Amino acid sequence: MRAHPAGPAHGDLIHPAAAAAPPDDLSELHPAVWPATAERIDGVVHLGGMDVRDLVAEHGSPLYLLDQADLAARARTFREAFAGADVYYAGKAFLSVGFARWVASEGLGLDVCSGGELGIALRADFPTDRIAMHGNNKSDAELRRAVAERVGCVVLDSYVEIVRLADIAAAAGIRQKVMIRTTVGVEAHTHEFIATAHEDQKFGFSLSSGGAAEAVRRVLALPSLELVGLHSHIGSQIFDTAGFEVAAKRVVQLLADIRAEHDVELTELDLGGGLGVAYTVDDDPAQLHRFAADLRTIVAYECGRHGLRLPRLVVEPGRALVGPAGITIYEVGTVKPVQLDAGAVRHFVSVDGGMSDNIRTALYDAAYTCVLASRGSDAEPMLARVVGKHCESGDIVVKDAWLPSDLEPGDLLAIAGTGAYCRSMASNYNQVPRPPVVSVGGGQSKVLLRRETEDDLLRLDAG
């Protein structure tokens, strides 16, 4: 049995000597990492024209914040870069009723992967013809609801699901549009748990073993299903875009094979999402317009080589749209220096949240940028580990953070890049209520999701 990472040697996993040198300016809010409106005024971090101290006074801590201006700019950039294509926001990154309404107002589609996400979209009156339904194990109930609500497209993920959906659509008397998710055999350069196009994983139909071709044959034989395209998604938090080009080439080859065998030309090609974002200044994400141009070029070239009409491209950004627009504010509870070997000292900075509101560090070994937000400081830097309040030694928010050495209880810390997969993966571990999500812009704030309370937790308790 593998040793648990929170075992006795856990504190030695990341030694202070392994950390990068401290930045020249501990107060810097680097534009590649922080949201568009993030700035310091008299040493204090402001977002959307609002002082984070005032936001915490009004909404409490911990606190998720979303920069409205940053979100709007990113949506506009995606629409421009993929003009003539369809941009579907991947709701798993973050979703609420108000946020779904904003996605619709920006002219984007919505990718949902559960009945709950579909329910939020429907509560928001999201246009159902602009919804795509994903998931590797959609239940009968989820598929019936998708068909009944006239969801624009269902992305098929198994042979069982093909039959299941065909029966449901036939019973409803409709012809449901579908795509087939293909596993293209591309090893994305990302964390093992968020790479989704290699062969040994749960999603899609394999190209190399003929599974995708067989899925096409089965769908085309069912009159209640209309096959409109192919889907591919190679992973998440990807910086090296070469994998997308390989995936596009292989999926276009399948389009050509389908035409040769069935005399059918599919009209859509969904290449998924997965573009990485900068969590630290060392991250180097792809430039969006260049990536879009390169993707169009490879698809056009491969289609031309096979004599295919150019399909309509679909992309599904999630993290790349909402991730950089979000930050999390925590209040410092304790600062504890711990003497390590060779005279090194690690300062454990405990905050009022942790792995219940950001599991990514524990789950993916994620790195984050952290700054003192509630005041300025000229103190010397100290190497700190920002940890949460939960009863787990693996409850780490930021493994290595350079913070001012005069940090003290009551100070506020800001963590950049938390708009995606923090609130959506949050839990109530140790019965800790989840923080609110508040959007800010133009000097005003708006609650998207309110803070949970103890009453909320007890409401589910049948005892």
C-alpha positions in Angstrom: 0.0 0.0 0.0 1.3 3.4 -0.9 2.2 5.8 1.9 -0.3 8.6 2.3 1.3 12.0 1.3 0.2 13.4 4.7 2.5 10.9 6.5 5.4 11.7 8.8 7.7 12.9 6.0 5.1 15.2 4.5 6.9 18.3 5.7 10.0 17.4 3.7 8.2 17.0 0.4 8.9 20.6 -0.6 12.0 21.9 1.1 12.6 25.7 1.2 15.8 25.3 -0.6 13.9 24.0 -3.7 11.8 27.2 -3.9 12.5 29.9 -6.4 14.2 33.1 -5.3 11.9 35.8 -3.9 10.5 38.3 -6.4 12.0 41.8 -6.5 8.7 43.3 -5.4 6.5 41.3 -3.1 3.6 43.6 -3.7 3.6 43.3 -7.6 0.3 42.2 -9.2 1.7 40.8 -12.5 -0.8 41.3 -15.3 -0.1 37.9 -16.7 -1.4 36.3 -13.5 -3.9 38.8 -11.9 -7.3 39.9 -13.3 -7.5 43.0 -15.5 -8.7 45.4 -12.8 -6.4 44.2 -10.0 -4.4 47.1 -8.6 -2.9 48.5 -5.4 -4.0 51.7 -4.0 -2.0 52.9 -0.9 -0.7 49.3 -0.6 -4.2 47.7 -0.6 -5.4 45.4 -3.4 -8.5 46.6 -5.2 -10.5 44.6 -7.7 -13.3 46.0 -9.9 -12.7 49.4 -8.3 -13.3 48.0 -4.8 -11.1 47.7 -1.8 -10.7 44.0 -0.7 -11.0 45.1 2.9 -14.4 46.5 2.2 -15.5 43.4 0.3 -14.5 41.2 3.2 -16.3 43.5 5.7 -19.4 43.1 3.6 -19.2 39.5 2.5 -16.9 37.8 5.0 -13.8 35.7 4.5 -12.9 33.4 2.8 -14.3 35.1 -0.3 -14.2 34.2 -4.0 -14.1 37.3 -6.3 -14.7 37.5 -10.1 -13.6 40.5 -12.1 -16.5 41.4 -14.5 -14.3 43.4 -16.8 -11.7 40.6 -17.1 -14.5 38.1 -17.9 -16.0 40.3 -20.6 -12.6 40.9 -22.2 -11.9 37.2 -22.3 -15.2 36.3 -23.8 -14.7 39.0 -26.5 -11.2 37.7 -27.2 -12.6 34.1 -27.7 -15.4 35.3 -30.0 -12.9 37.3 -32.1 -10.3 34.6 -32.3 -12.8 32.0 -33.3 -15.1 34.1 -35.4 -17.2 31.9 -37.6 -16.8 29.0 -35.1 -18.9 28.1 -32.0 -17.5 28.9 -28.5 -19.1 26.8 -25.8 -18.2 27.7 -22.2 -17.4 24.5 -20.2 -19.7 24.9 -17.2 -17.7 22.5 -15.0 -15.1 25.2 -14.4 -17.7 27.3 -12.6 -21.4 27.7 -12.9 -24.3 29.5 -11.2 -27.6 30.7 -12.5 -26.4 34.3 -12.8 -23.2 33.2 -14.5 -25.1 31.1 -17.0 -27.2 34.2 -17.8 -24.0 36.1 -18.4 -22.6 33.4 -20.7 -25.8 33.5 -22.7 -25.7 37.3 -23.0 -22.1 37.1 -24.4 -23.4 34.9 -27.2 -21.6 31.8 -26.0 -22.9 28.2 -25.9 -22.8 26.1 -22.7 -21.2 22.7 -22.2 -22.8 20.8 -19.3 -21.8 17.4 -18.0 -24.4 16.5 -15.4 -28.1 16.8 -14.6 -27.2 19.4 -12.0 -25.4 21.6 -14.5 -28.2 21.2 -17.0 -30.7 22.2 -14.2 -28.8 25.4 -13.5 -28.8 26.2 -17.3 -32.5 25.6 -17.5 -33.2 27.8 -14.3 -31.2 30.5 -16.1 -33.4 30.2 -19.2 -30.3 29.4 -21.2 -31.2 28.8 -24.9 -31.3 25.0 -25.0 -30.3 24.8 -28.7 -26.9 26.2 -27.5 -26.4 23.6 -24.9 -24.1 20.5 -25.4 -24.5 17.6 -23.0 -21.4 15.7 -22.0 -20.5 12.9 -19.6 -19.2 9.4 -19.7 -22.1 7.9 -17.7 -25.2 9.9 -18.3 -28.2 8.4 -16.6 -31.6 7.6 -18.2 -33.1 10.5 -16.3 -30.4 12.9 -17.5 -30.8 11.8 -21.1 -34.6 12.0 -20.9 -34.4 15.5 -19.5 -31.9 16.5 -22.2 -34.2 15.2 -24.9 -37.3 16.7 -23.4 -35.7 20.1 -23.1 -34.4 19.9 -26.7 -30.7 20.2 -25.8 -28.8 21.1 -29.0 -26.4 18.2 -28.9 -25.5 15.2 -26.9 -21.9 14.0 -27.0 -22.0 10.2 -27.0 -19.4 8.4 -24.9 -20.2 4.6 -24.9 -22.0 2.0 -26.9 -24.5 1.5 -24.1 -25.3 5.3 -24.3 -25.9 5.1 -28.0 -28.7 2.6 -27.5 -30.0 4.3 -24.4 -30.3 7.7 -26.1 -31.7 6.3 -29.3 -34.6 4.6 -27.4 -35.3 7.8 -25.4 -35.3 10.0 -28.5 -37.5 7.5 -30.4 -40.0 7.4 -27.6 -40.1 11.2 -27.6 -40.6 11.3 -31.3 -37.6 13.4 -32.1 -34.3 13.0 -33.9 -31.6 14.0 -31.4 -28.4 15.6 -32.7 -25.3 13.9 -31.4 -21.5 13.9 -31.6 -19.2 11.0 -31.0 -16.4 11.6 -28.5 -13.1 10.2 -29.9 -10.0 9.3 -28.0 -7.2 10.3 -30.3 -4.2 8.9 -28.5 -2.5 12.2 -27.8 -0.5 12.4 -24.5 -1.1 16.0 -23.4 1.7 17.5 -21.4 -0.3 18.1 -18.2 -1.1 16.4 -14.9 -2.1 12.7 -15.3 -5.5 13.3 -13.7 -6.5 16.0 -16.3 -5.1 14.4 -19.4 -8.1 12.8 -21.3 -7.0 11.7 -24.8 -4.6 8.9 -24.0 -5.9 5.4 -24.5 -6.0 4.2 -20.9 -8.8 6.3 -19.5 -12.6 6.4 -19.2 -13.7 9.0 -21.9 -14.7 8.4 -25.5 -14.2 5.9 -28.3 -10.7 4.9 -29.3 -9.5 5.8 -32.8 -6.6 3.3 -32.9 -8.7 0.3 -31.9 -11.6 1.1 -34.3 -14.0 1.9 -31.5 -14.8 5.3 -32.9 -15.5 3.9 -36.3 -17.8 1.3 -34.9 -19.7 4.0 -32.9 -20.2 5.9 -36.1 -21.7 2.8 -37.8 -24.1 2.2 -34.9 -25.3 5.8 -34.7 -25.8 6.1 -38.5 -28.0 2.9 -38.3 -30.4 4.5 -35.8 -33.0 6.9 -37.2 -33.7 8.7 -33.9 -30.1 10.0 -33.8 -28.6 12.5 -36.2 -24.8 12.4 -36.2 -23.6 16.0 -36.8 -19.9 15.8 -35.9 -17.0 14.4 -33.9 -15.6 15.6 -30.6 -12.1 15.5 -29.2 -10.7 16.8 -25.9 -7.1 16.0 -25.0 -6.9 17.4 -21.5 -6.7 20.5 -19.4 -4.1 23.2 -18.4 -2.1 22.6 -21.6 0.6 25.0 -22.7 2.1 23.0 -25.6 -0.5 23.3 -28.4 1.1 20.8 -30.7 -1.2 18.1 -29.2 -4.2 20.0 -30.5 -2.8 19.9 -34.0 -2.1 16.2 -33.8 -5.7 15.6 -32.5 -7.2 17.7 -35.3 -5.3 15.8 -37.9 -6.4 12.4 -36.6 -10.1 13.5 -36.2 -10.1 14.9 -39.7 -8.8 11.5 -40.9 -11.8 9.9 -39.3 -14.1 12.4 -41.1 -12.5 11.3 -44.3 -13.0 7.6 -43.4 -16.6 8.2 -42.6 -17.2 9.8 -46.0 -15.4 6.9 -47.7 -17.4 4.2 -45.9 -20.8 5.8 -45.5 -20.9 8.6 -48.1 -21.6 11.1 -45.3 -19.8 14.3 -44.6 -20.2 15.5 -41.0 -20.6 19.2 -40.6 -19.1 19.9 -37.1 -15.7 19.3 -35.5 -15.4 20.0 -31.8 -11.8 20.1 -30.5 -12.7 20.7 -26.9 -10.9 23.0 -24.5 -7.9 22.7 -22.2 -5.9 25.8 -22.9 -3.7 26.5 -19.9 -3.6 29.8 -17.9 -0.9 31.5 -15.9 -1.1 30.7 -12.2 2.5 32.0 -11.7 4.8 34.2 -13.7 6.7 31.1 -14.8 3.7 29.8 -16.7 3.6 30.5 -20.4 0.1 30.0 -21.9 -0.5 30.1 -25.6 -1.5 33.4 -27.2 -5.2 32.8 -28.1 -5.4 34.5 -31.5 -2.3 32.6 -32.7 -3.6 29.3 -31.3 -6.9 29.8 -33.1 -5.2 30.7 -36.4 -2.9 27.6 -36.1 -5.9 25.4 -35.4 -7.8 26.7 -38.3 -4.8 26.3 -40.6 -4.3 22.6 -39.7 -8.0 21.8 -40.0 -8.2 23.5 -43.4 -5.0 21.8 -44.6 -6.2 18.4 -43.6 -9.7 18.8 -45.0 -8.2 20.1 -48.2 -5.8 17.1 -48.4 -8.8 14.8 -48.1 -11.1 16.8 -50.3 -13.5 17.5 -47.5 -15.8 20.5 -47.0 -14.6 22.5 -44.0 -16.6 21.6 -40.9 -17.8 24.2 -38.5 -15.3 24.4 -35.6 -16.4 24.2 -32.0 -14.2 25.0 -29.0 -15.0 24.6 -25.3 -13.0 27.0 -23.0 -13.6 26.8 -19.3 -10.6 27.5 -17.2 -9.2 29.8 -20.0 -12.2 32.0 -19.7 -13.1 32.1 -16.0 -9.9 31.0 -14.2 -7.7 34.2 -14.5 -10.7 36.4 -13.7 -11.0 35.0 -10.2 -9.2 35.5 -6.9 -9.7 34.2 -3.4 -9.3 36.3 -0.3 -8.4 34.7 3.1 -7.7 36.1 6.5 -4.6 35.0 8.3 -5.2 33.2 11.6 -1.7 32.1 12.7 1.9 32.4 11.6 4.0 29.5 12.9 7.8 29.2 12.2 9.0 25.6 12.1 12.7 24.8 12.3 13.8 22.3 9.6 17.1 20.5 8.9 20.3 22.5 8.1 18.9 25.6 9.9 16.1 26.2 7.4 12.8 27.7 8.7 9.4 27.2 7.1 6.7 29.7 8.1 3.3 28.0 8.2 0.7 30.7 7.5 -2.8 29.3 8.5 -5.8 30.9 6.8 -9.6 30.6 7.4 -10.2 28.3 4.4 -8.2 25.6 2.7 -8.8 22.4 0.9 -12.5 22.6 1.2 -12.5 25.7 -1.0 -9.4 24.9 -3.1 -8.6 21.2 -3.5 -6.4 21.7 -6.5 -3.1 21.9 -4.6 -3.8 18.6 -2.9 -5.3 17.0 -5.9 -3.0 18.2 -8.8 0.0 19.6 -7.0 -1.1 23.0 -8.3 1.0 26.1 -7.8 -0.5 29.6 -7.1 0.6 33.2 -6.6 -0.1 34.7 -3.3 0.2 38.3 -2.0 -0.5 40.3 1.2 -3.6 42.2 0.1 -4.8 44.3 3.0 -1.8 46.6 3.4 1.6 47.4 2.0 4.8 46.2 3.6 8.5 46.9 3.2 9.5 44.0 5.4 12.0 41.4 4.2 10.6 38.4 2.4 10.0 35.1 4.2 9.3 31.7 2.6 5.9 30.6 3.7 3.5 27.7 3.2 -0.1 28.9 3.2 -2.2 26.2 4.8 -5.8 25.7 5.6 -7.8 25.1 8.8 -8.7 21.5 8.1 -7.5 18.4 10.0 -5.2 17.2 7.3 -1.5 17.9 7.0 -2.0 17.8 3.2 -4.3 20.9 3.6 -2.1 23.2 1.6 -3.3 26.2 -0.4 0.1 27.5 -1.6 3.2 25.3 -1.1 5.8 28.0 -1.5 4.9 31.7 -1.2 7.2 34.6 -0.5 5.4 36.9 1.9 6.5 39.9 4.0 8.1 38.8 7.3 5.9 41.1 9.3 2.8 39.1 8.3 0.4 38.8 11.3 -3.0 37.5 12.2 -5.8 39.5 10.7 -3.9 40.3 7.5 -5.7 39.4 4.3 -4.1 37.3 1.6 -5.1 37.2 -2.1 -4.6 34.1 -4.2 -4.7 34.6 -8.0 -6.2 32.4 -10.6 -9.0 30.7 -8.6 -11.9 31.4 -10.8 -12.0 27.9 -12.2 -12.4 24.6 -10.4 -12.2 26.0 -6.9 -15.8 26.7 -6.1 -17.0 24.0 -8.4 -14.9 21.4 -6.6 -15.5 22.8 -3.1 -16.7 20.6 -0.3 -17.9 20.8 3.3 -15.0 18.9 4.7 -14.9 19.2 8.5 -18.4 20.7 8.1 -17.0 24.0 6.9 -19.6 26.1 4.9 -18.5 27.0 1.4 -17.6 30.7 0.7 -19.7 33.0 -1.4 -18.9 34.0 -5.0 -19.1 37.7 -5.6 -18.6 39.5 -9.0 -17.1 43.0 -8.9 -17.0 45.8 -11.4 -17.4 49.5 -11.7 -17.1 49.9 -7.9 -20.0 47.6 -7.2 -20.3 44.0 -6.1 -23.0 41.4 -6.8 -23.4 38.0 -5.0 -23.6 35.1 -7.5 -23.6 32.4 -4.8 -24.2 33.3 -1.2 -22.1 32.0 1.7 -23.3 28.7 3.1 -24.4 28.7 6.8 -24.5 26.0 9.5 -28.3 25.9 8.9 -27.6 25.0 5.3 -25.5 22.0 6.4 -28.0 20.9 9.0 -30.9 21.2 6.6 -29.7 18.0 4.9 -29.2 16.1 8.2 -32.1 13.7 8.8 -31.1 13.3 12.4 
